[in-house]
Amino acid sequence: MLSSLKYFSALLLTTHVSAHVTSNWDLFQRFIQDFTRRYDSIDELYMRFKHFENNLHFIQEFNREERNVTLGITPYADMSHEEWSDSMGFHAFPSRYSCQTYEGSYDGELPSSVDWRKNNAVTPVKNQEQCGSCWAFSTTGAVEGAWAISTGNLVSLSEQQLVDCSTSYGNHGCNGGLMDYGFKYIMDNGICTESEYPYKAVGGSCQTTCEASVEISSCRDVTSKNQADLQKAVAQTPVSVAIEADTRVFQLYTGGVITGSSCGTNLDHGVLVVGYGSQDNVDYWLVKNSWGSSWGENGYVKIERSSSVNDVGVCGIATTPSFPVV
């Protein structure tokens, strides 16, 4: 890889190129080092550089306008938008199982803000890598939170077990799945810890040698399009949701609150709502992602929130919320 960099750098230096190209190449070299990229050939290196340049241009144009969200160089800045779109892992398969309906109950007055990280109910941000297993990370995150709130014990759970073992429940490993199917699997089988069944980012045969450390009794589906009920649910536990995340704003997001102009409502990515609050007079959902801590706000994203009871919400966040019950 190092020799490829030197060779391509020499080509740039010996060719009549504009100053902005060499500047972009310097940024690209830093990107390669920061995110330990490895490319197999000069052709791939050149292709990734062109994608990187294209994304830099998009970032600069986007950030020129005053917005609630800021874009920058993320671990995915060398991908084309088409590649990015194809990497999503949530799929709306024909329904085989759904949770019981959450009735929107909450005792007392809702807090103005919630952050379950402050209550030791959220594990560190994880990374699904090049595997469409977002649904598994959303599932384990919700169960980790519910278990911690119920028992006082926060434990990191195995996404790989869900990837390998829940296909008979309707999930498809690295090719997508649904959180409710993951909850159903855990209701029937329990789930092992991350350390006992570590993540490999590829599908494999189901390993039954580990002993389930966490169990849940049931799960609840929050009424679709009801952000008021979603807020009540999040005030009690982290909640699994699906969003549309195949846009370049998500690909290159580094901070701020994502609003409706930045995404659609065609669900393709499973994430975890771990709180809510307000920033610069904009209400938001605090969302834990599974793209590593180098993306977004240390692995998190804020998505605009409302109190609507008849709206799928920004990025479709209120379409299919659900959570487990210990």
C-alpha positions as CSV (number, residue, x, y, z in Angstrom):
1,M,0.0,0.0,0.0
2,L,2.8,2.4,0.9
3,S,4.5,1.9,-2.5
4,S,1.2,2.5,-4.2
5,L,0.8,5.8,-2.4
6,K,4.3,6.9,-3.3
7,Y,3.8,5.9,-6.9
8,F,0.5,7.8,-7.2
9,S,2.0,10.8,-5.4
10,A,4.8,10.8,-7.9
11,L,2.3,10.8,-10.7
12,L,0.6,13.9,-9.2
13,L,3.9,15.7,-8.8
14,T,5.0,15.0,-12.3
15,T,1.7,15.9,-13.9
16,H,0.3,19.4,-14.5
17,V,-2.5,19.4,-11.9
18,S,-4.2,22.3,-10.0
19,A,-3.4,23.2,-6.5
20,H,-6.7,22.0,-5.2
21,V,-6.0,18.5,-6.5
22,T,-2.8,18.2,-4.6
23,S,-4.5,19.7,-1.6
24,N,-7.2,17.1,-1.9
25,W,-4.6,14.4,-2.3
26,D,-3.0,15.5,0.9
27,L,-6.3,15.2,2.7
28,F,-6.8,11.8,1.1
29,Q,-3.5,10.6,2.4
30,R,-4.4,11.7,5.8
31,F,-7.8,9.9,5.5
32,I,-6.0,6.7,4.5
33,Q,-3.8,7.0,7.6
34,D,-6.5,8.0,10.0
35,F,-8.8,5.2,9.0
36,T,-6.2,2.6,8.0
37,R,-7.4,2.1,4.5
38,R,-5.9,-0.6,2.3
39,Y,-6.5,-0.7,-1.5
40,D,-5.6,-3.6,-3.7
41,S,-4.4,-1.7,-6.8
42,I,-3.5,1.6,-8.3
43,D,-6.8,1.6,-10.1
44,E,-8.7,1.1,-6.9
45,L,-6.6,3.8,-5.2
46,Y,-7.4,6.2,-8.0
47,M,-11.1,5.3,-7.9
48,R,-11.3,5.9,-4.2
49,F,-9.5,9.2,-4.6
50,K,-12.1,10.4,-7.1
51,H,-15.0,9.4,-4.8
52,F,-13.2,11.2,-2.0
53,E,-12.9,14.3,-4.1
54,N,-16.5,14.2,-5.1
55,N,-17.5,13.9,-1.5
56,L,-15.3,16.8,-0.5
57,H,-17.0,18.9,-3.0
58,F,-20.4,17.9,-1.7
59,I,-19.3,18.7,1.9
60,Q,-18.0,22.1,1.0
61,E,-21.2,23.0,-1.0
62,F,-23.4,21.7,1.8
63,N,-21.6,23.5,4.6
64,R,-21.7,26.8,2.8
65,E,-25.3,27.2,3.7
66,E,-26.2,27.8,7.3
67,R,-27.9,24.6,8.6
68,N,-28.5,22.7,11.8
69,V,-26.1,19.9,10.6
70,T,-22.5,19.8,9.6
71,L,-20.8,17.4,7.2
72,G,-17.1,16.4,7.1
73,I,-14.6,13.6,6.4
74,T,-16.0,10.4,7.9
75,P,-14.8,6.7,7.6
76,Y,-17.0,6.5,4.5
77,A,-15.7,9.4,2.5
78,D,-14.1,7.2,-0.1
79,M,-17.3,5.5,-1.1
80,S,-19.6,6.5,-3.9
81,H,-23.2,7.3,-3.0
82,E,-24.3,4.2,-4.9
83,E,-22.1,2.0,-2.8
84,W,-23.3,3.7,0.4
85,S,-26.9,3.2,-0.5
86,D,-26.3,-0.5,-1.2
87,S,-24.7,-1.0,2.2
88,M,-27.8,-0.5,4.3
89,G,-29.0,-3.6,6.2
90,F,-32.6,-3.1,7.4
91,H,-35.2,-4.7,5.1
92,A,-39.0,-4.7,5.4
93,F,-39.5,-8.4,5.0
94,P,-43.0,-9.8,5.0
95,S,-44.1,-9.8,8.7
96,R,-43.7,-13.1,10.5
97,Y,-43.8,-11.8,14.1
98,S,-44.8,-8.5,15.8
99,C,-44.6,-7.5,19.4
100,Q,-47.5,-6.5,21.6
101,T,-48.7,-3.0,21.3
102,Y,-47.4,-0.3,23.6
103,E,-50.3,1.6,25.0
104,G,-48.4,4.9,25.5
105,S,-48.5,4.7,29.3
106,Y,-46.2,6.9,31.5
107,D,-46.6,7.8,35.1
108,G,-46.0,11.4,35.9
109,E,-44.6,14.3,33.9
110,L,-42.2,13.6,31.1
111,P,-38.7,14.9,31.6
112,S,-37.6,17.7,29.3
113,S,-34.6,15.6,28.2
114,V,-33.4,12.0,28.6
115,D,-29.9,10.5,28.0
116,W,-29.7,6.8,29.0
117,R,-25.9,7.0,28.7
118,K,-25.9,9.0,31.9
119,N,-27.7,6.2,33.7
120,N,-25.2,3.5,32.6
121,A,-27.8,1.8,30.3
122,V,-25.9,2.2,27.0
123,T,-22.8,0.2,26.0
124,P,-20.0,1.9,24.0
125,V,-20.6,2.5,20.3
126,K,-19.9,-0.6,18.2
127,N,-19.1,-1.1,14.5
128,Q,-21.0,-3.4,12.2
129,E,-18.3,-3.0,9.5
130,Q,-19.2,-4.3,6.0
131,C,-22.1,-6.5,7.1
132,G,-25.7,-5.5,6.9
133,S,-26.3,-6.3,10.5
134,C,-27.6,-3.0,11.8
135,W,-30.8,-4.7,12.9
136,A,-28.8,-6.9,15.2
137,F,-27.0,-4.0,16.8
138,S,-30.3,-2.1,17.3
139,T,-31.7,-5.3,18.9
140,T,-28.8,-5.9,21.3
141,G,-28.6,-2.2,22.2
142,A,-32.3,-2.2,23.2
143,V,-31.9,-5.4,25.3
144,E,-28.7,-4.1,26.9
145,G,-30.5,-1.0,28.0
146,A,-33.6,-2.8,29.3
147,W,-31.5,-5.3,31.2
148,A,-29.4,-2.6,32.7
149,I,-32.4,-0.5,33.8
150,S,-34.1,-3.6,35.3
151,T,-31.0,-5.2,37.0
152,G,-28.5,-2.5,37.4
153,N,-26.0,-4.6,35.3
154,L,-24.9,-3.3,31.9
155,V,-23.5,-6.1,29.8
156,S,-22.5,-6.0,26.1
157,L,-24.4,-8.6,24.2
158,S,-23.7,-10.7,21.1
159,E,-24.7,-9.4,17.7
160,Q,-23.0,-12.3,16.0
161,Q,-25.3,-14.7,17.8
162,L,-28.3,-13.0,16.2
163,V,-26.5,-12.9,12.8
164,D,-25.8,-16.6,12.9
165,C,-28.7,-18.1,14.8
166,S,-31.9,-16.1,14.0
167,T,-32.4,-17.0,10.4
168,S,-35.3,-19.3,11.2
169,Y,-37.0,-16.3,12.7
170,G,-37.0,-14.4,9.5
171,N,-33.6,-12.6,9.6
172,H,-31.0,-12.8,6.9
173,G,-27.7,-12.2,8.8
174,C,-25.4,-9.8,6.9
175,N,-28.2,-9.3,4.3
176,G,-30.6,-7.6,6.7
177,G,-33.2,-8.3,9.3
178,L,-35.8,-6.9,11.7
179,M,-35.4,-5.9,15.3
180,D,-38.8,-7.5,16.3
181,Y,-37.5,-10.9,14.9
182,G,-34.4,-10.4,17.0
183,F,-36.4,-9.8,20.1
184,K,-38.5,-12.9,19.4
185,Y,-35.3,-15.0,19.1
186,I,-34.0,-13.7,22.4
187,M,-37.4,-14.3,24.1
188,D,-37.2,-18.0,23.0
189,N,-33.4,-18.5,23.5
190,G,-31.8,-15.8,25.6
191,I,-28.6,-14.3,24.4
192,C,-24.9,-14.6,25.2
193,T,-22.4,-11.9,26.0
194,E,-20.2,-10.2,23.3
195,S,-17.1,-11.8,24.9
196,E,-18.6,-15.3,24.8
197,Y,-19.8,-15.0,21.2
198,P,-17.7,-12.2,19.5
199,Y,-18.6,-10.3,16.4
200,K,-16.9,-11.3,13.1
201,A,-18.8,-9.1,10.6
202,V,-19.7,-12.2,8.5
203,G,-22.4,-14.8,8.7
204,G,-21.5,-18.2,10.1
205,S,-23.0,-21.4,11.5
206,C,-24.9,-21.0,14.8
207,Q,-22.7,-21.8,17.8
208,T,-24.6,-23.1,20.8
209,T,-21.7,-23.6,23.2
210,C,-22.2,-20.3,25.1
211,E,-24.7,-20.0,27.8
212,A,-27.4,-17.3,27.6
213,S,-26.6,-14.5,30.1
214,V,-29.6,-12.2,29.4
215,E,-33.3,-13.0,28.8
216,I,-36.4,-11.0,28.0
217,S,-40.0,-11.8,28.6
218,S,-41.7,-9.9,25.7
219,C,-41.5,-6.8,23.5
220,R,-43.6,-3.9,22.6
221,D,-44.4,-2.1,19.3
222,V,-44.9,1.7,19.7
223,T,-47.9,3.0,17.7
224,S,-46.6,3.9,14.3
225,K,-46.4,7.6,13.4
226,N,-46.9,8.6,17.1
227,Q,-43.9,10.6,18.3
228,A,-45.7,11.5,21.5
229,D,-45.8,7.8,22.4
230,L,-42.3,7.3,21.2
231,Q,-41.1,10.0,23.6
232,K,-43.0,8.3,26.5
233,A,-41.3,5.0,25.6
234,V,-37.8,6.5,25.4
235,A,-38.3,8.1,28.8
236,Q,-38.5,4.6,30.1
237,T,-36.0,2.6,28.0
238,P,-33.8,2.8,24.9
239,V,-36.0,2.1,21.8
240,S,-35.1,0.3,18.5
241,V,-36.2,2.3,15.4
242,A,-35.7,2.1,11.7
243,I,-34.7,5.1,9.6
244,E,-33.6,6.0,6.0
245,A,-29.9,6.5,6.2
246,D,-28.8,6.0,2.6
247,T,-28.3,9.7,1.9
248,R,-25.0,11.5,1.6
249,V,-25.8,13.6,4.7
250,F,-25.7,10.4,6.8
251,Q,-22.6,9.2,4.9
252,L,-20.7,12.4,5.8
253,Y,-22.4,13.5,9.0
254,T,-20.2,14.9,11.7
255,G,-22.6,16.8,14.0
256,G,-25.8,18.8,14.5
257,V,-29.4,17.9,14.1
258,I,-30.6,16.2,10.9
259,T,-33.8,17.7,9.6
260,G,-36.4,16.5,7.1
261,S,-34.6,18.0,4.1
262,S,-31.6,15.6,4.7
263,C,-33.4,12.3,4.4
264,G,-36.5,10.5,3.2
265,T,-38.7,7.9,4.8
266,N,-37.8,4.7,2.9
267,L,-36.5,2.6,5.9
268,D,-33.2,0.9,5.4
269,H,-31.2,1.1,8.6
270,G,-31.8,0.0,12.2
271,V,-30.6,2.2,15.1
272,L,-31.3,2.9,18.7
273,V,-32.9,5.9,20.3
274,V,-31.2,6.4,23.7
275,G,-32.6,9.8,24.6
276,Y,-34.0,13.1,23.5
277,G,-33.4,16.8,24.1
278,S,-33.1,20.2,22.4
279,Q,-30.3,22.0,20.7
280,D,-30.4,25.6,19.3
281,N,-34.2,25.6,19.7
282,V,-34.5,22.4,17.7
283,D,-35.9,19.3,19.5
284,Y,-34.1,16.1,18.6
285,W,-33.9,12.3,19.2
286,L,-30.5,11.1,20.4
287,V,-29.6,8.1,18.3
288,K,-26.9,5.5,18.8
289,N,-25.5,4.2,15.5
290,S,-23.4,1.1,14.7
291,W,-20.8,2.7,12.4
292,G,-18.1,3.1,15.0
293,S,-17.1,6.1,17.2
294,S,-15.2,7.8,14.3
295,W,-18.5,8.6,12.6
296,G,-20.9,11.4,13.6
297,E,-20.8,12.8,17.1
298,N,-18.7,10.0,18.6
299,G,-20.9,7.4,17.0
300,Y,-24.2,9.2,17.7
301,V,-26.6,11.3,15.5
302,K,-29.3,13.7,16.5
303,I,-32.5,13.6,14.4
304,E,-35.2,16.3,14.6
305,R,-38.1,15.4,16.9
306,S,-41.7,16.6,17.1
307,S,-44.7,15.7,19.3
308,S,-46.9,14.7,16.3
309,V,-49.3,11.8,16.7
310,N,-49.8,11.3,12.9
311,D,-46.4,11.6,11.3
312,V,-43.6,9.1,10.5
313,G,-41.1,11.7,11.6
314,V,-37.8,12.9,10.1
315,C,-36.1,10.0,8.3
316,G,-39.1,7.8,9.2
317,I,-38.0,7.4,12.8
318,A,-41.5,7.0,14.2
319,T,-42.6,4.3,11.6
320,T,-41.7,1.1,13.5
321,P,-40.3,1.7,17.0
322,S,-40.1,-1.2,19.4
323,F,-38.5,-2.2,22.7
324,P,-38.0,-5.4,24.8
325,V,-39.4,-6.1,28.2
326,V,-37.2,-7.9,30.7
